[in-house]
Amino acid sequence: MAHIFHPTMLREYDIRGVVGDTLSDNDAYAIGRSFATLVARAGGTRVAVGYDGRLSSPMLADALIDGINAAGIDALNVGLGPTPMLYYAASTEEVDGGIQITGSHNPPDYNGFKMVFQGRPFFGADIQKIGTMAAAGDWESGEGTSQGIDIIDAYVDRLVEGLAGGAFRIGWDAGNGAAGTVIEKLTARLPGEHHLLFTDIDGHFPNHHPDPTEEKNLADLRKLVAEKSLDFGVAFDGDGDRIGAIDGEGRVIWGDQLLQIYAAAVLREIPGATVIADVKASQALFDRIASLGGTPLMWKTGHSLIKAKMKETGSPLAGEMSGHIFFADRYYGYDDAPYAAVRLIEAATKLGKSVTELRGEMAPMVNTPELRFQVDEARKFAIVDEVLARLVAAGAKVDRTDGARVLTDDGWWLLRASNTQDVLVARAEAKDDAALARLLAAIDDQLAQSGIARGPQAGH
């Protein structure tokens, strides 16, 4: 019995589709059976399964578990919760892998699968292997069992373990995503005063889209912080692995700015440590890490790639512009937004300053958000290669870690191909508006030479 996936489903970091269109329960079964076959062939016996609050998630979880069991592997069902709760189960229970069913921050009709295998991220060629195994029907057979486990209280206990944080007045916006119940339980355990928004888990997302990297989705949190005069606010994406934040004055604290705060606290405890950020992060972050005595490391965008690099370098802290924050210092090295919120409380306490002060001290930079524009999938990597060739020929200062990041007297600009969509991503940062305009003109010039116009934005 073979199974063919829709060609758009198998992505670089996860498996994703539109329910009822490119993703069905048959896909979930095939994913479970292929993944469990890999586990069985590696000598494993059990896989943890969790799911987010989307309407389709329980159905997909049932089919996934059926597939896991059909390969002779047992399933440990941790139920409804954020992705980091599944990662926690995969790190602490006696299992050989884990799968979270989640559509993350995508529209409500999307869903997908994030996976860990024997304690490491499962991505790239691993995900392609799921497809080739299913297409060939290359599966083990057996009769595994399924057991439910209530892990949420143990997970919340771990979030607050060893917390050295003072009492703050904080707003929390769960965005009706999968972290809602965890946030309710967590804030009940924390010192200070906590005001909660949208913690009821609802796959319709009736209040706003669960993506804290889009400023419009922080409007409710900003209003709450202003009305109650709170110290700061935190927000979460649909599956709780990305954090957003605003300070007491309503300013957004972007992912790379949060990392500046975390780095200042972590480097006090671990002098000279390597702190990793993706190529979209501000130069101000890399400069700040260096000034704190740390070792800044720029790496490729993508949570799986960052996690792998952390293991390789022994880095205690990493982060992405998109709000994925990874603590290996006193934690497990995966992206966990509720834990990142706890560590923000602790960092402000350790550094002896309010979050608003810490945000206010940051070097002012003029920068663009992520500029995304659609291109032909077959051309996206070729365009970046063409740009790189021209830049190198012109003697430009280029970092090729992930696309082209170009350093000039005005600042820097980035052009890279998305690993998950048919888009090119650009970003620029400068010391003033005139310099930023020159950087954007340089991007446009390079795109024009490859026959592309930076036209209407393709999402954020």
C-alpha positions as CSV (number, residue, x, y, z in Angstrom):
1,M,0.0,0.0,0.0
2,A,1.7,3.2,-1.2
3,H,0.9,6.8,-0.7
4,I,1.8,9.9,-2.7
5,F,1.8,13.3,-0.9
6,H,0.8,16.5,-2.7
7,P,4.0,18.1,-4.0
8,T,3.7,21.3,-2.0
9,M,3.5,19.5,1.4
10,L,7.0,18.3,2.2
11,R,8.8,21.5,3.3
12,E,12.3,22.2,4.6
13,Y,11.5,22.3,8.3
14,D,8.1,20.7,8.5
15,I,5.2,19.1,6.6
16,R,2.3,21.4,5.8
17,G,-0.9,21.6,3.8
18,V,-4.4,22.9,3.4
19,V,-6.9,20.6,5.1
20,G,-9.4,19.1,2.6
21,D,-7.3,20.2,-0.3
22,T,-3.6,19.2,-0.1
23,L,-3.8,17.5,3.4
24,S,-6.0,14.7,4.6
25,D,-6.2,12.0,7.3
26,N,-4.6,9.6,4.7
27,D,-1.5,11.9,4.7
28,A,-1.4,11.9,8.4
29,Y,-1.5,8.1,8.5
30,A,1.3,7.8,5.9
31,I,3.4,10.3,7.9
32,G,2.9,8.4,11.1
33,R,3.7,5.0,9.5
34,S,6.8,6.3,7.7
35,F,8.2,8.1,10.7
36,A,7.5,5.1,13.0
37,T,9.2,2.8,10.4
38,L,12.3,5.0,10.8
39,V,12.0,4.8,14.6
40,A,11.6,1.0,14.5
41,R,14.6,0.5,12.2
42,A,16.7,2.6,14.5
43,G,15.8,0.3,17.4
44,G,13.1,2.6,18.9
45,T,9.8,1.6,20.4
46,R,7.7,4.7,21.2
47,V,6.8,8.1,19.8
48,A,5.2,11.1,21.5
49,V,2.3,12.9,19.7
50,G,0.8,16.3,20.5
51,Y,-1.5,18.7,18.6
52,D,-2.5,22.3,18.5
53,G,-6.0,23.9,18.8
54,R,-6.9,23.9,15.1
55,L,-10.3,22.4,14.2
56,S,-8.6,19.6,12.1
57,S,-5.9,18.7,14.6
58,P,-7.8,15.9,16.6
59,M,-8.7,14.1,13.4
60,L,-5.2,14.3,12.1
61,A,-3.8,13.1,15.5
62,D,-6.0,10.0,15.4
63,A,-4.9,9.1,11.9
64,L,-1.2,9.8,12.7
65,I,-1.4,7.5,15.7
66,D,-3.1,4.8,13.6
67,G,-0.1,5.0,11.2
68,I,2.4,4.9,14.0
69,N,0.7,1.9,15.6
70,A,0.5,0.1,12.2
71,A,4.3,0.1,12.0
72,G,4.5,-1.6,15.4
73,I,5.4,1.5,17.4
74,D,3.7,2.7,20.5
75,A,2.3,6.2,20.7
76,L,2.4,8.4,23.8
77,N,-0.4,11.0,23.2
78,V,0.3,14.2,25.2
79,G,-2.9,15.8,23.8
80,L,-3.7,19.5,23.1
81,G,-0.9,22.0,23.8
82,P,1.8,24.1,22.4
83,T,4.7,22.6,20.3
84,P,7.3,23.2,23.1
85,M,5.2,20.9,25.4
86,L,5.6,18.2,22.8
87,Y,9.3,18.9,22.6
88,Y,9.4,18.7,26.5
89,A,7.8,15.3,26.3
90,A,10.3,14.2,23.7
91,S,13.1,15.4,25.9
92,T,11.9,13.9,29.3
93,E,9.8,10.9,28.6
94,E,11.2,7.6,27.4
95,V,10.4,8.1,23.7
96,D,12.4,7.8,20.5
97,G,10.9,10.7,18.7
98,G,8.0,13.2,18.7
99,I,5.4,14.7,16.3
100,Q,3.4,17.8,16.9
101,I,0.4,18.4,14.7
102,T,0.3,22.2,14.1
103,G,-0.5,24.8,11.5
104,S,1.7,27.3,13.6
105,H,0.8,30.9,12.5
106,N,-0.7,29.9,9.1
107,P,-4.4,30.6,8.2
108,P,-7.0,28.4,10.0
109,D,-7.5,25.9,7.2
110,Y,-3.8,25.0,7.2
111,N,-2.3,22.2,9.3
112,G,1.0,20.4,9.5
113,F,3.6,18.4,11.4
114,K,6.8,19.3,13.3
115,M,9.1,16.4,14.2
116,V,12.0,15.5,16.4
117,F,13.9,12.2,16.0
118,Q,16.0,10.7,18.9
119,G,16.6,14.2,20.3
120,R,17.6,16.0,17.1
121,P,15.6,18.1,14.7
122,F,14.1,16.2,11.8
123,F,14.2,18.3,8.6
124,G,15.4,18.6,5.1
125,A,16.5,15.2,3.7
126,D,14.7,13.5,6.6
127,I,11.4,14.9,5.5
128,Q,12.0,14.0,1.9
129,K,12.6,10.4,3.1
130,I,9.1,10.3,4.6
131,G,7.8,11.0,1.0
132,T,10.0,8.4,-0.7
133,M,9.1,5.7,1.9
134,A,5.4,6.4,1.6
135,A,5.5,6.4,-2.3
136,A,7.2,3.0,-2.2
137,G,5.1,1.6,0.6
138,D,8.4,0.9,2.4
139,W,6.8,0.4,5.8
140,E,7.2,-1.9,8.8
141,S,4.1,-3.7,10.0
142,G,3.0,-4.5,13.6
143,E,0.5,-3.6,16.3
144,G,1.6,-0.7,18.5
145,T,-0.5,0.7,21.4
146,S,-1.6,4.2,22.2
147,Q,-1.6,5.7,25.7
148,G,-2.7,9.2,26.7
149,I,-0.6,11.2,29.3
150,D,-1.4,14.5,31.0
151,I,1.9,16.3,31.0
152,I,0.8,19.9,31.1
153,D,1.4,20.4,34.9
154,A,4.8,18.8,34.7
155,Y,5.7,21.1,31.8
156,V,4.6,24.2,33.7
157,D,6.6,23.0,36.7
158,R,9.6,22.9,34.5
159,L,8.9,26.4,33.1
160,V,9.2,28.0,36.5
161,E,11.9,25.7,37.9
162,G,14.8,27.8,39.3
163,L,13.2,31.1,38.3
164,A,15.1,34.0,39.8
165,G,12.6,36.7,38.8
166,G,11.0,39.6,40.5
167,A,7.4,40.8,40.5
168,F,6.3,42.6,37.4
169,R,2.9,43.7,36.0
170,I,2.6,41.9,32.7
171,G,0.1,41.5,29.8
172,W,-0.1,38.1,28.1
173,D,-1.8,37.6,24.7
174,A,-2.2,33.9,23.8
175,G,-4.1,34.8,20.6
176,N,-6.5,31.8,21.0
177,G,-3.6,29.6,20.2
178,A,-2.4,26.3,21.7
179,A,-0.5,27.9,24.5
180,G,-3.6,29.4,26.2
181,T,-4.0,26.8,29.0
182,V,-0.3,26.7,29.7
183,I,-0.3,30.6,30.0
184,E,-3.2,30.4,32.5
185,K,-1.4,27.8,34.6
186,L,2.0,29.5,34.3
187,T,0.9,33.0,35.3
188,A,-0.9,31.5,38.4
189,R,2.6,30.4,39.5
190,L,4.5,33.6,38.8
191,P,5.1,36.5,41.2
192,G,3.6,39.9,40.2
193,E,0.3,40.8,38.5
194,H,-0.8,39.2,35.3
195,H,-3.5,40.3,32.8
196,L,-4.5,37.7,30.2
197,L,-6.0,38.0,26.7
198,F,-7.5,35.3,24.5
199,T,-6.3,32.2,26.4
200,D,-9.3,30.1,25.3
201,I,-8.0,27.8,22.6
202,D,-10.1,28.4,19.5
203,G,-9.1,27.3,16.0
204,H,-11.3,30.0,14.4
205,F,-8.9,32.6,15.9
206,P,-11.8,35.1,16.5
207,N,-9.7,38.0,17.9
208,H,-6.7,38.3,15.7
209,H,-4.3,36.1,13.7
210,P,-1.8,34.3,16.0
211,D,1.4,35.7,14.6
212,P,3.2,38.2,16.9
213,T,5.7,39.2,14.3
214,E,3.0,41.2,12.5
215,E,2.6,44.5,14.4
216,K,-1.1,44.7,13.7
217,N,-1.6,41.5,15.7
218,L,-0.1,43.2,18.8
219,A,-2.8,46.0,18.9
220,D,-4.9,44.3,21.6
221,L,-1.8,43.7,23.8
222,R,-0.6,47.3,23.3
223,K,-4.0,48.6,24.3
224,L,-4.0,46.4,27.4
225,V,-0.5,47.5,28.5
226,A,-1.5,51.2,28.0
227,E,-4.8,51.0,29.8
228,K,-3.4,49.1,32.8
229,S,0.0,50.9,32.8
230,L,1.7,47.5,32.7
231,D,5.5,47.0,32.7
232,F,5.5,45.0,29.4
233,G,3.5,42.5,27.4
234,V,4.2,39.2,25.7
235,A,2.3,37.5,22.8
236,F,2.5,34.0,21.3
237,D,2.0,32.4,17.9
238,G,-0.5,29.7,17.2
239,D,1.6,26.8,18.5
240,G,3.6,28.7,21.2
241,D,7.1,28.4,19.8
242,R,7.5,32.0,18.9
243,I,7.3,35.0,21.2
244,G,6.4,38.7,20.5
245,A,6.8,41.5,23.1
246,I,6.1,45.2,23.7
247,D,7.6,47.4,26.4
248,G,5.7,49.6,28.8
249,E,5.6,52.5,26.2
250,G,4.0,50.2,23.5
251,R,7.2,49.8,21.5
252,V,7.6,46.4,19.8
253,I,10.6,44.4,21.0
254,W,11.5,42.4,17.9
255,G,13.1,39.0,18.1
256,D,16.6,40.3,17.6
257,Q,16.1,42.9,20.2
258,L,14.8,40.4,22.7
259,L,18.0,38.4,22.0
260,Q,20.0,41.5,23.1
261,I,18.3,41.4,26.5
262,Y,18.7,37.6,26.9
263,A,22.3,37.8,25.8
264,A,23.2,40.4,28.4
265,A,21.8,38.2,31.2
266,V,23.2,34.9,29.9
267,L,26.7,36.3,29.2
268,R,26.9,37.3,32.9
269,E,26.7,33.7,33.8
270,I,28.6,32.2,30.9
271,P,31.3,34.7,29.8
272,G,32.5,34.4,26.2
273,A,29.7,32.1,25.2
274,T,28.6,31.8,21.5
275,V,25.2,33.4,20.8
276,I,23.6,32.6,17.5
277,A,21.2,34.7,15.4
278,D,19.9,34.3,11.9
279,V,21.0,36.4,8.9
280,K,17.9,38.6,9.2
281,A,19.0,39.9,12.6
282,S,20.2,43.5,13.2
283,Q,23.9,44.3,13.1
284,A,23.2,46.0,16.4
285,L,22.6,42.6,17.9
286,F,25.9,41.1,16.7
287,D,27.7,44.2,17.9
288,R,26.0,44.1,21.3
289,I,26.9,40.4,21.8
290,A,30.6,41.2,21.0
291,S,30.6,44.3,23.3
292,L,29.3,42.0,26.1
293,G,32.3,39.7,25.6
294,G,30.3,37.0,23.8
295,T,31.0,35.4,20.5
296,P,28.3,36.4,17.9
297,L,27.6,33.8,15.2
298,M,25.4,34.6,12.2
299,W,23.6,31.5,10.9
300,K,21.0,30.4,8.4
301,T,17.3,31.1,9.0
302,G,15.2,28.2,10.1
303,H,14.5,26.7,13.6
304,S,15.8,23.3,12.7
305,L,19.1,24.7,11.3
306,I,19.6,26.9,14.3
307,K,19.0,24.0,16.8
308,A,21.5,21.9,14.9
309,K,24.1,24.7,15.0
310,M,23.6,25.2,18.7
311,K,24.4,21.5,19.3
312,E,27.5,21.7,17.1
313,T,28.9,24.9,18.8
314,G,27.7,24.3,22.4
315,S,25.8,27.6,22.3
316,P,23.6,28.4,25.3
317,L,21.4,30.9,23.5
318,A,20.1,31.5,20.0
319,G,17.3,33.3,18.3
320,E,15.7,34.3,15.1
321,M,14.2,37.6,13.9
322,S,10.9,35.7,13.7
323,G,10.7,35.2,17.5
324,H,12.0,31.7,17.8
325,I,14.2,31.9,20.9
326,F,16.3,28.9,22.0
327,F,17.8,28.4,25.5
328,A,20.2,25.6,26.1
329,D,21.3,27.4,29.2
330,R,19.5,25.5,32.0
331,Y,17.0,24.2,29.4
332,Y,16.8,21.9,26.4
333,G,17.8,24.0,23.5
334,Y,14.5,24.1,21.7
335,D,12.3,27.1,20.9
336,D,9.8,27.6,23.7
337,A,7.9,30.9,23.9
338,P,6.4,30.5,27.4
339,Y,9.9,29.7,28.7
340,A,11.2,32.7,26.8
341,A,8.6,34.9,28.6
342,V,9.8,33.5,32.0
343,R,13.4,34.3,31.0
344,L,12.5,37.8,30.1
345,I,11.2,38.3,33.6
346,E,14.4,36.8,34.9
347,A,16.7,38.9,32.6
348,A,15.1,42.2,33.7
349,T,15.5,41.2,37.3
350,K,19.1,40.1,36.9
351,L,20.0,43.2,34.9
352,G,18.3,45.5,37.4
353,K,16.4,47.4,34.8
354,S,12.8,47.5,33.5
355,V,12.1,46.0,30.1
356,T,11.2,49.5,28.9
357,E,14.7,50.8,30.0
358,L,16.4,47.8,28.3
359,R,14.5,48.5,25.1
360,G,15.2,52.2,25.3
361,E,18.9,51.7,25.6
362,M,19.2,49.9,22.3
363,A,21.0,51.7,19.4
364,P,18.4,53.3,17.2
365,M,18.4,51.8,13.7
366,V,16.3,52.5,10.7
367,N,15.3,49.2,9.1
368,T,12.7,47.6,7.0
369,P,10.5,44.7,8.1
370,E,10.9,41.5,6.1
371,L,10.1,42.4,2.5
372,R,8.7,39.3,0.7
373,F,7.9,39.0,-2.9
374,Q,6.7,36.2,-5.0
375,V,9.0,34.7,-7.7
376,D,8.9,31.5,-9.7
377,E,9.9,28.6,-7.5
378,A,12.3,27.3,-10.1
379,R,14.1,30.7,-10.3
380,K,14.3,31.7,-6.6
381,F,17.7,30.2,-5.8
382,A,19.1,31.0,-9.2
383,I,18.3,34.7,-8.7
384,V,20.3,34.8,-5.4
385,D,23.2,33.0,-7.2
386,E,23.2,35.6,-9.9
387,V,23.1,38.5,-7.4
388,L,26.0,36.9,-5.5
389,A,28.1,36.5,-8.7
390,R,27.6,40.2,-9.6
391,L,28.4,41.3,-6.0
392,V,31.6,39.3,-5.8
393,A,32.7,40.5,-9.2
394,A,32.1,44.1,-8.0
395,G,34.3,43.5,-4.9
396,A,31.4,44.0,-2.4
397,K,31.6,42.8,1.2
398,V,29.3,39.9,1.2
399,D,28.4,37.3,3.8
400,R,27.1,34.1,2.1
401,T,25.8,32.2,5.1
402,D,22.2,32.2,3.8
403,G,21.7,34.2,0.6
404,A,23.6,37.5,0.2
405,R,24.0,39.8,3.2
406,V,25.9,42.9,2.0
407,L,27.8,45.3,4.2
408,T,28.2,48.9,3.0
409,D,29.0,52.3,4.6
410,D,25.3,52.9,4.8
411,G,24.5,49.7,6.7
412,W,23.5,46.3,5.3
413,W,21.0,44.6,3.1
414,L,20.0,41.0,2.7
415,L,18.5,39.0,-0.1
416,R,17.7,35.3,0.4
417,A,15.4,32.6,-1.0
418,S,12.7,31.3,1.4
419,N,13.1,27.6,2.1
420,T,9.3,27.2,2.6
421,Q,7.6,29.4,0.0
422,D,8.1,30.6,-3.6
423,V,9.3,34.0,-2.3
424,L,12.5,36.0,-2.1
425,V,13.1,37.8,1.3
426,A,14.9,41.1,1.5
427,R,15.7,43.3,4.5
428,A,17.8,46.4,5.0
429,E,19.1,48.4,8.0
430,A,20.8,51.7,8.0
431,K,21.8,54.6,10.3
432,D,19.3,57.0,8.7
433,D,16.4,57.2,6.2
434,A,18.6,58.5,3.4
435,A,21.0,55.6,3.8
436,L,18.1,53.1,4.0
437,A,16.8,54.5,0.7
438,R,20.2,53.9,-0.9
439,L,20.3,50.3,0.4
440,L,16.8,49.6,-1.0
441,A,17.8,51.1,-4.4
442,A,20.8,48.7,-4.4
443,I,18.4,45.7,-3.8
444,D,16.1,46.9,-6.6
445,D,19.0,47.4,-8.9
446,Q,20.2,43.8,-8.3
447,L,16.7,42.4,-8.8
448,A,16.2,44.4,-12.0
449,Q,19.4,42.9,-13.4
450,S,17.8,39.5,-12.8
451,G,14.5,40.5,-14.4
452,I,12.6,41.0,-11.2
453,A,10.7,44.0,-9.8
454,R,10.2,44.3,-6.1
455,G,6.4,44.4,-6.6
456,P,3.5,43.8,-4.3
457,Q,4.4,42.2,-1.0
458,A,3.6,38.5,-0.6
459,G,2.5,38.4,3.0
460,H,4.8,39.3,5.9
